[in-house]
Amino acid sequence: MFHTSRTQHNALYFLHGVPRSFRRHVVPTQLTSTPLRHNTTVALETRRVPRFKWTRRIFWGLLFGGLGYFSTDSSLKRFFHPAEPGSKEDAAKLGYLRKWVDRLPRVQELRLRPNYEEWDAYEDTTDKERRLTSGALKGSRALAVQKIFWNKAENACINVVQFGNSTDGWPTVVHGGAIATVLDEQLGRVAILSVPAHTGVTAHLDINYHRPVSSGQFYTITATLDKERSTDRKSYVTAVVFDQEENIYCTASALFVVPKNIPLKPLERF
């Protein structure tokens, strides 16, 4: 048996898999000092696995696994343990959100229009703790911000709202009932402020959900009175929910009526 050097093996490696009978015609004798009949005795060197292959895999696995764990853990904590209303954490979050809503381009634009009156939802209501949106749903965990802009001449109202994590039906997705509650109040705000009695109740509410509404984001709800169909006792109102990029998420329509035999307290700014 003859020994073939490493250089000879590297020179012949490209012939791996070529029949031996064909090699005699294509392999020059100067490439090897070994008789051609002994070419099959060359031991093929097995490929070596890169030295740090598994080290890199373990490193990246631990890195992305840790990031996924801690990000999911923080999200679950916010979902299952939101800040309690009235706590220091809640006050800090509310302060941050109120500063943030003031920076929104839509809010800054509406403030430049003299025909819009601005207030926070239920800011002048004395019994706000007894109401759903200003009582049970107060604080940063639920309806942290509801910035109201009312145009009396056009019977139109704009509400810039943010839904907290406690309004989720599924993590990060706002429950349809929470959206319906805010829409009902926004539609009713236009209806009640547009009739002489300044009161009314919901007779019919129709909502179409086009996209999932995400908690923690700011949305704009515009509501407008249908003046042609409305009277002093009946108000037909439509509304649209969209984000800061004008993408539509919900549309709604409603009918509000003023009861004849049920005395209700008039509402002004709510």
Buried (B, 14 or more C-beta within 10 A) or exposed (E): EEEBEEEBBEBBEEBEEEEEEEBEEEBEEEEBEBEEEEBEEBEEEEEEEEEEEEEEEEEEEEEEEEEEEEEEEEEEEBBEEBBEBEEEEBBEBBEEBEEEBEEBEBBEEBEEEEEBEEBBBBEEBEEBEEBBBBEBBBBBBBBBBBBBBBBEEEBBBBBBBBBBBBBBBEEBBBBBEBBBBBBBBBBBBBBBBBBEEBBBEBEEBEBEBEEEBBBBBBBBBBBBBBEEEBEEBBBBBBBBBBBEEEEEBBBBBBBBBBEEEEEEEEBEBB
